[in-house]
Amino acid sequence: MTQRIIGVTGLLAVAALTPAHGQGQGMRFEAGFYGAYTRYDRAFNLKNGFGGGMRLGYFLGDKLELEADILFQAPESLSSTVTQLSPLFGSASLVYNIPLGDRMTLYALGGYSRVDLGDVAPYRFSDGGVHAAIGDRIFLSPTFALRLEGGVVYSPRTNANFGTSSAVHTIGSVGLTVFESDGKPHPLKDTDGDGVPDKKDKCPATPVGATVDATGCPTDSDHDGVYDGIDKCPLTPAGAVVDATGCPVDSDKDGVPDGIDKCPNTPAGATVDAAGCPLDTDKDGVFDGLDKCPNTPPGAVVDVNGCPVDTDGDGVPDGIDKCPTTPAGAVVDAAGCPVDTDKDGVPDGIDKCPATPPGTAVDATGCPLSKDSDGDGVPDDRDKCPNTPAGSAVDANGCIILFETPKAVPGAPPGAPTPRPTLVLKGVNFQIGRSVLTRDSYITLDAVAAALVANPTYRIEIAGYTDNTGSRLINTRLSQARALAVRAYLARRGVAPLRMLARGYGPSNPVAPNVTAAGRAQNRRVELHLLP
């Protein structure tokens, strides 16, 4: 028993007194005695009981401490004929302290424990393990404290042979502890930490960080109400409003502090004078700094950026422009009015024939009216599709308009996709039951080919459809063959094959009921779909 006590005590004393690297000034020792109550793991079949121990600690800093302690448990007689059992607990810990004022310090600790149950069977073994505890020091004086603690000792692999693989013991303790400092004299009490002891401090509640005079009262060199030492802007001009750090407040960010600023609502970015009021050099109502056109001529109407507005885009600003609705592209004089050199009613700049003889009827471009052979409204000299079928809607090049912007379906739910642009090839027919085009189909297909050549960016799908008469497989094959026939014809008329995709859909997507001959005729069709 004596060897056990000497061995454990020596080990813990060495752990507590070993110096740590980087020791700072002011470290101190802690020593104490305590009484404890232990609840053993149930599997050990030992009576819970009281004991006593001692501890020794060494502070690594203000909050960290190395500590060792040894706990002697009260002897327990296992039977009338068996020697008494005297369990022994030894531990080494790292302690983290949390000061709560001058009178109290909470702490938490953890570390390694050794539990030795003695030399009596079946307790002739010892266990290693870990422990954790929380506690409180209540200081009765600067160097003397009452210490309360509760914790557990956990052995993950016990050496017991009576049916348990791990063990948990609970320990609560109450004790007294004494501290030893480094022996340096303690400074005089300075509650507000301003360097002036309370006995001499005439301003004992000085804010932390403030510069004080010999009497402990804070100084304020720029008289802005924020003390030196706290004041991050110690040269604030007189009269300026400052924030909690003593720096000037500038609500409108114009560089002139509130309190001095006579125009405190200046728009962000405006150039201001010494009084904080915005400048407007060209007198257009938009302040310098915001004015992106600072040299606007007098009388011109400007936008929010201070730049002249020119509604008709003729180079003469509104407000100065005496002809504010000049057509785009027309040449104008200094007053913004169109110039018409040949007096044909079409202003220079728009007039593509500026030397038209007087009295000659001209078109919208100022050129003499020319012949329109196919009657589509586009003169022959500009008509890229000269043989447009009568009544066809054409574009500016005289080619039929293949695709119009689709409109949303009435009553469609919100977010429903808009139908894709589609052209039904009316007048394109085939021999009955075959994919051979009839001759009357050529007129329509020639016009479509010319329009596709004139619009080289178009990519199309040629979709063939049938009615529901007969087998679906045969109808799908027939519709595919007819779509390919249309694709081949358009390719012979100059449309690049890579721009065209042919697909047969058979009886899918009918546009009319198949119960009547007229409905079936409508469903036997070829459509062009504009691809993205």
SVG drawing of the C-alpha trace seen along z (x, -y; Angstrom):
<svg xmlns="http://www.w3.org/2000/svg" viewBox="-68 -79 78 94">
<polyline fill="none" stroke="black" stroke-width="0.4" points="0.0,0.0 2.8,-2.4 4.6,-1.8 1.3,-2.5 0.9,-5.9 4.5,-6.9 4.6,-5.9 1.3,-7.7 2.2,-10.7 5.6,-11.0 4.2,-10.7 1.6,-13.4 4.0,-15.8 6.4,-15.5 3.5,-16.1 2.4,-19.2 5.8,-20.8 7.3,-20.2 7.8,-23.6 6.0,-24.3 7.6,-26.0 6.9,-29.7 6.1,-30.4 5.1,-34.0 5.4,-36.4 3.1,-36.1 2.5,-32.3 1.7,-30.8 1.2,-27.6 -2.0,-26.2 -2.1,-23.6 -5.0,-22.2 -6.9,-19.4 -10.4,-18.2 -13.0,-15.7 -14.8,-13.6 -17.7,-11.3 -17.4,-8.5 -20.0,-6.5 -18.4,-3.4 -19.5,-1.6 -22.3,0.8 -20.4,3.7 -17.7,3.3 -20.2,4.0 -18.5,1.6 -20.2,-0.7 -20.3,-4.4 -18.2,-6.2 -16.2,-9.2 -12.5,-9.8 -9.9,-12.6 -7.3,-13.9 -4.8,-16.5 -4.0,-18.5 -1.1,-20.6 -1.4,-22.9 0.9,-25.0 -0.5,-28.0 0.8,-28.3 -1.0,-31.6 -4.1,-33.5 -6.4,-30.7 -4.5,-27.5 -3.2,-25.3 -1.5,-21.9 -2.8,-20.0 -2.2,-16.7 -4.2,-15.1 -4.5,-11.9 -7.7,-10.7 -7.6,-8.1 -10.9,-6.3 -12.1,-5.1 -11.2,-1.4 -14.0,1.1 -14.2,4.6 -15.3,7.1 -16.1,9.7 -15.2,10.5 -12.3,12.6 -11.0,10.5 -8.5,7.7 -9.9,4.2 -10.0,2.7 -8.5,-0.8 -9.1,-2.2 -6.8,-4.9 -7.4,-7.5 -4.6,-9.5 -4.9,-12.0 -3.1,-14.6 -5.2,-17.3 -5.2,-20.4 -7.5,-23.1 -9.2,-25.9 -10.2,-28.8 -13.0,-31.3 -12.8,-34.3 -16.2,-35.8 -15.0,-38.8 -12.7,-39.1 -14.5,-36.5 -15.3,-33.6 -13.7,-31.5 -15.4,-28.7 -13.3,-26.0 -13.3,-22.9 -10.7,-20.2 -9.8,-16.9 -6.9,-14.5 -5.6,-11.0 -6.6,-9.0 -5.3,-5.8 -7.6,-3.8 -5.9,-1.2 -8.3,1.0 -5.7,2.8 -4.4,6.3 -7.6,8.2 -9.2,10.5 -11.2,10.0 -10.0,6.4 -6.3,7.1 -6.0,4.8 -5.7,1.2 -7.4,-0.7 -6.2,-3.5 -8.7,-6.0 -9.7,-9.6 -11.6,-12.0 -13.5,-15.3 -14.9,-17.7 -16.3,-21.1 -16.0,-23.2 -16.0,-26.6 -13.5,-28.5 -15.0,-30.9 -12.3,-33.2 -12.3,-33.9 -9.2,-36.1 -6.9,-37.0 -4.8,-33.8 -7.4,-31.5 -10.5,-29.8 -13.2,-27.3 -13.3,-24.8 -16.3,-22.8 -16.0,-20.1 -17.9,-17.3 -16.7,-14.9 -16.4,-11.4 -13.6,-8.9 -14.1,-6.6 -12.0,-3.5 -12.8,-2.3 -11.1,1.1 -11.2,2.2 -9.1,5.1 -12.0,6.4 -12.9,10.0 -16.5,9.8 -18.5,9.2 -17.8,5.6 -15.6,4.2 -15.6,0.5 -16.3,-1.4 -17.6,-4.8 -17.0,-6.3 -18.5,-9.6 -16.7,-11.8 -17.9,-15.0 -15.5,-17.0 -15.3,-20.0 -12.0,-21.5 -9.8,-24.4 -7.0,-25.7 -4.2,-28.2 -2.4,-30.1 1.2,-31.3 2.0,-34.3 5.4,-35.2 6.0,-37.6 5.8,-40.8 4.1,-43.8 0.5,-44.4 -0.3,-47.8 -2.7,-50.2 -6.3,-49.7 -7.3,-51.4 -11.0,-50.6 -11.3,-52.3 -7.8,-51.2 -6.7,-54.7 -3.4,-54.6 -4.5,-56.9 -5.1,-55.1 -8.7,-55.4 -7.4,-57.4 -6.2,-60.2 -8.8,-59.7 -11.3,-62.6 -13.1,-60.9 -13.3,-57.3 -15.6,-56.1 -13.4,-57.1 -14.2,-55.0 -11.6,-52.3 -8.9,-53.7 -9.5,-57.4 -6.5,-59.7 -6.6,-61.4 -4.8,-64.2 -3.0,-63.9 -6.3,-63.9 -7.6,-61.0 -10.1,-63.0 -10.4,-62.5 -9.2,-65.1 -10.9,-66.2 -8.5,-68.2 -10.9,-68.9 -13.9,-69.5 -16.2,-67.1 -17.4,-65.3 -15.3,-62.1 -12.3,-61.7 -8.7,-61.6 -7.5,-58.0 -10.9,-56.9 -11.2,-59.6 -10.1,-58.1 -10.3,-61.5 -8.6,-63.9 -8.6,-66.9 -12.3,-67.2 -13.2,-70.8 -15.3,-72.8 -19.0,-72.5 -18.9,-69.1 -21.3,-66.3 -19.3,-63.2 -20.0,-59.5 -19.1,-57.4 -15.5,-57.1 -15.1,-60.9 -15.1,-60.9 -17.2,-63.4 -20.6,-62.2 -21.3,-63.1 -24.8,-61.9 -24.8,-62.9 -21.2,-61.8 -20.2,-65.1 -17.0,-65.6 -18.5,-68.3 -19.4,-67.1 -22.9,-67.4 -23.1,-70.5 -21.0,-72.5 -22.9,-71.3 -25.5,-73.9 -27.0,-71.6 -27.2,-68.3 -29.2,-66.4 -26.9,-66.7 -27.3,-63.8 -24.5,-61.3 -21.6,-62.1 -22.4,-65.8 -19.6,-68.3 -20.1,-70.8 -18.6,-74.1 -17.0,-74.7 -20.5,-75.0 -21.5,-71.6 -23.9,-73.0 -23.9,-71.5 -22.5,-73.3 -24.2,-73.5 -21.8,-75.1 -23.9,-74.8 -27.1,-75.7 -29.0,-72.7 -30.4,-71.6 -28.1,-68.6 -25.3,-69.1 -21.6,-68.9 -20.2,-65.5 -23.5,-63.9 -23.6,-65.9 -22.1,-63.6 -22.4,-66.4 -21.1,-69.5 -21.0,-71.8 -24.7,-71.6 -25.7,-74.7 -28.2,-77.0 -31.8,-76.2 -31.3,-72.5 -33.5,-69.9 -31.4,-67.4 -32.0,-63.9 -31.2,-62.8 -27.5,-62.6 -27.4,-66.2 -27.0,-65.2 -29.1,-66.9 -32.2,-65.0 -32.6,-64.7 -35.9,-63.0 -35.7,-62.9 -31.9,-62.0 -31.0,-64.8 -28.1,-66.2 -30.0,-69.3 -31.1,-69.0 -34.7,-69.4 -35.4,-72.9 -33.3,-74.3 -34.7,-72.1 -37.5,-74.0 -38.5,-70.8 -38.5,-68.2 -40.1,-65.4 -37.5,-65.2 -37.4,-61.7 -34.5,-59.6 -31.5,-60.0 -32.5,-63.4 -30.0,-66.2 -31.0,-69.3 -29.9,-72.9 -28.8,-74.6 -32.4,-74.9 -33.0,-71.1 -35.2,-71.4 -34.8,-69.0 -32.9,-70.1 -34.5,-69.0 -32.1,-70.1 -34.2,-68.6 -37.5,-69.7 -39.1,-66.3 -40.5,-66.1 -37.9,-63.6 -35.2,-65.2 -31.5,-64.9 -30.0,-62.0 -33.1,-59.9 -33.3,-60.7 -31.4,-58.0 -31.9,-59.9 -31.0,-63.5 -30.9,-64.9 -34.5,-63.9 -35.8,-66.3 -38.5,-68.7 -42.0,-67.3 -41.0,-63.7 -43.1,-61.3 -40.9,-59.6 -41.2,-56.7 -40.5,-56.9 -36.8,-56.9 -36.9,-59.8 -36.4,-57.8 -38.7,-57.8 -41.4,-55.2 -40.5,-52.0 -42.3,-48.9 -43.8,-46.2 -44.3,-43.2 -45.7,-40.8 -47.8,-43.5 -46.5,-42.8 -45.7,-46.4 -41.9,-46.1 -40.4,-47.6 -38.7,-45.2 -35.3,-46.8 -35.5,-45.8 -37.7,-42.7 -35.5,-39.6 -38.5,-37.3 -40.0,-38.7 -42.7,-35.9 -44.5,-36.1 -48.0,-34.5 -50.7,-37.1 -52.1,-38.1 -49.1,-36.9 -47.9,-38.9 -44.3,-40.0 -41.4,-41.6 -39.3,-44.6 -37.4,-42.4 -40.6,-41.2 -40.4,-37.7 -43.3,-36.0 -43.3,-36.2 -42.7,-32.6 -43.1,-33.0 -45.0,-35.5 -44.5,-35.9 -46.9,-33.4 -49.5,-34.7 -50.3,-33.2 -53.2,-30.7 -56.3,-32.4 -57.2,-30.9 -53.8,-29.2 -52.5,-28.9 -49.9,-31.4 -46.4,-30.3 -47.6,-28.1 -45.1,-28.0 -45.9,-30.1 -46.6,-28.1 -43.6,-27.8 -43.6,-29.8 -45.3,-27.6 -46.3,-27.9 -48.8,-25.5 -47.8,-24.9 -51.2,-25.4 -51.3,-24.4 -48.6,-21.7 -50.2,-18.4 -49.0,-14.8 -50.2,-12.0 -52.7,-9.8 -51.0,-7.4 -47.5,-8.5 -44.8,-11.0 -44.6,-12.5 -45.4,-16.3 -48.0,-17.5 -47.1,-20.2 -49.4,-22.7 -47.3,-22.5 -44.2,-24.1 -45.6,-27.7 -45.9,-27.6 -42.6,-25.8 -40.7,-28.2 -41.9,-31.1 -40.9,-29.4 -37.5,-28.6 -36.9,-32.2 -37.9,-33.4 -35.5,-30.9 -32.6,-32.0 -33.3,-35.6 -33.3,-34.7 -30.1,-32.6 -30.4,-32.5 -33.6,-30.5 -33.4,-26.8 -36.6,-24.8 -38.3,-21.6 -40.4,-20.2 -43.2,-18.2 -45.4,-15.8 -48.9,-14.8 -51.7,-12.4 -55.2,-11.7 -56.0,-8.6 -57.2,-6.4 -55.3,-3.2 -52.4,-1.9 -50.4,-4.3 -47.1,-2.8 -47.9,-3.2 -49.1,-6.8 -46.0,-7.7 -43.7,-6.3 -45.8,-8.2 -45.6,-11.5 -41.8,-11.0 -41.4,-10.4 -43.5,-13.5 -41.5,-15.7 -38.3,-14.4 -39.7,-15.1 -40.4,-18.8 -36.9,-19.0 -35.4,-17.7 -37.3,-20.2 -36.3,-23.2 -32.6,-22.0 -32.8,-22.0 -34.0,-25.6 -30.9,-26.7 -31.8,-26.1 -28.8,-24.5 -29.9,-21.0 -28.2,-21.5 -30.7,-24.2 -33.6,-21.7 -34.8,-18.8 -37.5,-16.5 -39.8,-14.5 -43.0,-12.5 -45.6,-12.6 -48.3,-10.5 -51.8,-11.1 -50.4,-12.9 -51.4,-16.5 -54.6,-16.7 -55.9,-20.2 -59.4,-19.1 -61.7,-16.1 -61.0,-13.0 -64.7,-12.1 -65.4,-14.2 -63.8,-14.3 -63.1,-18.0 -61.4,-17.4 -59.3,-14.6 -58.2,-16.9 -57.0,-19.5 -55.0,-16.9 -53.2,-15.8 -50.7,-18.6 -47.0,-19.7 -45.9,-22.4 -42.7,-24.4 -41.5,-24.9 -38.9,-27.6 -36.1,-26.0 -34.2,-28.0"/>
</svg>
